[in-house]
Amino acid sequence: MGTTQDDDKQLADAVQIRLVHLKATSTGIVTGTIMAVGIFVATNWLVLKDGLDVGRHLKLLGEYFIGYTVTFVGSFVGAAYAFALGFLGGYAVARMYNMMTTRIRGSQSEN
């Protein structure tokens, strides 16, 4: 009971489809979490560091993230904004990647 070459190609194509596609929601959650943790840690690092004009450059995020300040409470606000932006960015990139790989795979099968 051997397999034919067509069966092998179908199996290889099925495996490739599973390996190539990204789960957009998972990618968004991971990207958002990484960004949220980054903002949270950076803000609290500066809060703990203390000193004159704490977080002079990080304060500029308040221009985009309404309610964000370089304080402990502000770190949660910034983390929420960063998670939302990271999720949307990661989700969008994964969806575009999946669309492009589907389109490329479709054009290869026509040849």
C-alpha positions in Angstrom: 0.0 0.0 0.0 2.2 2.8 -1.3 1.1 6.4 -1.7 1.1 8.1 -5.0 3.0 11.2 -5.8 -0.3 13.2 -5.8 -1.1 12.0 -2.3 2.3 13.1 -1.1 1.9 16.6 -2.7 -1.6 17.0 -1.1 -0.1 16.1 2.3 2.8 18.5 1.8 0.3 21.3 0.8 -1.9 20.6 3.8 1.1 20.8 6.2 2.4 24.0 4.5 -1.1 25.6 4.9 -1.1 24.8 8.6 2.4 26.0 9.1 2.2 29.2 7.1 -1.0 30.8 8.5 -0.8 32.9 11.6 -3.6 33.1 14.2 -4.4 36.8 14.0 -6.0 37.0 17.5 -3.1 35.2 19.2 -0.6 37.4 17.4 -2.5 40.5 18.5 -2.7 39.4 22.1 1.0 38.6 22.2 2.0 41.9 20.5 -0.3 43.9 22.8 1.0 42.2 25.9 4.6 42.8 25.0 3.9 46.5 24.4 1.8 46.8 27.5 4.5 45.3 29.7 7.1 47.5 28.0 5.2 50.7 28.8 4.4 49.5 32.3 8.0 48.6 33.2 9.5 51.7 31.6 7.1 54.0 33.4 7.5 52.3 36.8 11.3 52.2 36.3 11.3 56.0 36.0 8.9 56.4 38.9 11.2 54.3 41.1 14.3 56.0 39.8 12.9 59.4 40.8 14.9 62.6 40.4 14.5 65.9 38.7 12.0 66.0 35.7 11.2 62.3 35.9 10.4 60.8 32.5 10.9 63.9 30.4 10.6 62.0 27.1 8.1 59.5 28.3 5.7 62.3 29.3 5.3 63.0 25.6 3.1 59.8 25.4 0.5 61.8 27.2 0.0 63.8 24.0 -1.3 60.6 22.3 -2.5 58.5 25.3 -5.1 60.7 27.0 -4.7 60.4 30.8 -1.2 59.0 30.7 1.3 60.4 33.1 4.7 59.1 34.4 3.2 57.8 37.7 2.2 54.4 39.0 -1.5 55.0 38.0 -0.4 56.4 34.7 1.6 53.2 34.0 -1.7 51.3 34.0 -3.3 53.8 31.6 -0.3 53.6 29.3 -0.4 49.8 29.5 -4.0 49.7 28.4 -3.4 52.0 25.5 -0.3 50.1 24.5 -2.2 46.8 24.7 -4.9 48.1 22.5 -2.5 49.5 19.9 -0.3 46.4 20.0 -3.3 44.1 19.6 -4.6 46.1 16.6 -1.2 46.2 15.0 -0.4 42.6 15.5 -3.8 41.5 14.4 -3.6 43.6 11.2 -0.1 42.4 10.4 -1.1 38.8 10.8 -4.2 39.2 8.7 -2.2 40.9 5.9 0.4 38.2 6.1 -2.2 35.5 5.8 -3.8 37.3 2.8 -0.5 37.6 1.1 0.5 33.9 1.7 -2.9 32.8 0.4 -2.6 34.9 -2.7 1.0 33.7 -3.3 0.0 30.0 -2.7 -3.0 30.5 -5.1 -0.7 31.9 -7.9 1.7 29.0 -7.4 -1.0 26.4 -7.8 -2.1 27.9 -11.1 1.4 27.3 -12.6 
